Amino acid sequence: MNSEQLHDFPMLLTFICFALSCLVVYLTDRFAMPASVRRDNQVERSLFQRLVDDLARLPVIALVYAGFFACCWRPIYSMQGTISFFVIFTGISRAKFQFIREPLIFSDIALVVDVFKYKEIFYATSLNLVFWLVAGLYVFGLTGLYWYLEPPIWPEHFRLFWVLVLLVIAFGPWLALFTAAVNGPVSHLVQRLVGPIDIKKNTVRFGTFSSVVFHFVIWLGRRREKIVREISEFLRSTLHDVWEHDEDEPPLIVVWQSESFIDMRHFGVEDVNLPNLDRLRQQAAQWGRMTSVFEGGYTLRTEFAVLSGLLPENVHIDASYPYLRASHYADVVWPNRLKKAGWKTQFIHPYDRTFFLRHKAMPQLGFDHMMMLDEFDHKPERDGPYVSDLTLAKAVMREIDKDPDKKNFLFVASMANHGPWEPGRVEGLTDPVETYCELLRRADHALGNLAHYLDTLDRPVWLLFYGDHAPLLKSFADPFPDPRTDYVIVPFGTARTHSRGPAPEEEEAPWNLLGRLLYFAGLNQQVPEA
């Protein structure tokens, strides 16, 4: 029986095409991550649990197949479209994993526009005209070929009615997920199926796209009141007003998040001289290595962990992209709590304000003012791709000078160390590792300038400096042998008179750093647990 004869049996042909779609999807889903990673992330399950996991993917495949079919009523084309859809997601997941060691997740969909808008920062320069020509030729060329060669299997009677019915069946469930009456119970059911949020393990269990869908459904069903209740039970530390007496002087709090900063001397690169970091380690109230929220990339995860004091498990499904709904955490994050206690709060970051939705998230998290790239005199052709750390440090000093006596909290996120570290990035250097190390030296020089300035202020000053994550420096290591970065919490100005002297090296988690600083400054009643 050939395809033309099969078209005489439309229901049978549709079922066969759907079954073949499922078979190919099940066979190709495993390629989302390398075999060794899949083995390391296998979940111990009974035969029944494996069957449940496999069956749970069928509705997702069926809805995708139904979506294609509802638009054309061509079963073979729908099979091709469904297979291509899932394989493309799997391929993207594999490419992402090869680059930053994490498979595709639902929140990556929210970054699609940014990927095309900021190709260099996402290392996506291959998404050029050739890419779009090939992609367009495949999608539209193959679609046109199928529509020309494969006849549709329209129903003989009440055609418009059945077309509308199938459209509702195909797209209705997706739309219904955005209603509270549906996403609440469905999210609860999916959460029970998925269990703990583990991106790698869930990708192994359900494949890329099904895992993306399940995580998205869970995310949709999370209510703000539940989030706040859970976090409030965890987060007990509170601010108290220690400035009740006239003789007490409010401290200046500066947090500097240094992009991709890690002391390469930890890995045997001895020619990286970082004298200012070494000096601050000697003066620090606390210093050492900071554990990583993520192996490489995704600055916002570390940034949010520091600002909120929350562990990834506290943030649950939001941990991958907490700024998507930052308002859910507004009541518990440090900037808002400082703001309520009378502090002026500033976020300074020399990059596009819309990147990672910071233009919406930071005001919700409690920042009064945002100083972003549009307030810097930066020309890439003259200054390089990013604002230098020294320029940023000078901008921070000017901001502090505007309100020298106020309760002031500044969170500074640099960009200068960000890759790619290609030839021409630093004059005379072509090796990525040498380029990165030179940028580290410049970052250390800027840190020294800022530290000298802070120490001249006649008031208590506290500085937290840390690297947000290890660099994606694949020519040196992939992955980095130790993803922990470096941090220091240092008193300056009159706060140095209360310094306890050199402190021993201490490993710390990012969600504890700001709480520790505020504890040293006398603003936090409780010492965050390690």
Secondary structure as UniProt FT lines:
FT   HELIX           3..6
FT   TURN            7..8
FT   HELIX           10..28
FT   HELIX           29..32
FT   HELIX           35..40
FT   HELIX           47..56
FT   HELIX           58..72
FT   HELIX           75..100
FT   HELIX           106..111
FT   HELIX           112..117
FT   TURN            119..123
FT   TURN            125..126
FT   HELIX           129..136
FT   HELIX           137..141
FT   HELIX           142..149
FT   HELIX           159..176
FT   TURN            177..178
FT   HELIX           180..194
FT   HELIX           199..206
FT   HELIX           208..221
FT   HELIX           224..234
FT   TURN            246..247
FT   STRAND          252..258
FT   TURN            259..260
FT   HELIX           264..267
FT   TURN            270..271
FT   HELIX           275..283
FT   STRAND          286..290
FT   HELIX           299..308
FT   HELIX           312..315
FT   HELIX           316..320
FT   HELIX           322..329
FT   TURN            330..332
FT   HELIX           334..340
FT   TURN            341..342
FT   STRAND          344..348
FT   TURN            353..354
FT   HELIX           355..357
FT   HELIX           358..365
FT   STRAND          369..371
FT   HELIX           373..375
FT   HELIX           380..383
FT   HELIX           389..402
FT   TURN            404..405
FT   STRAND          408..413
FT   TURN            416..417
FT   TURN            423..424
FT   TURN            427..428
FT   HELIX           432..455
FT   STRAND          460..467
FT   TURN            474..476
FT   STRAND          485..493
FT   HELIX           494..498
FT   HELIX           510..520
FT   TURN            521..522
//
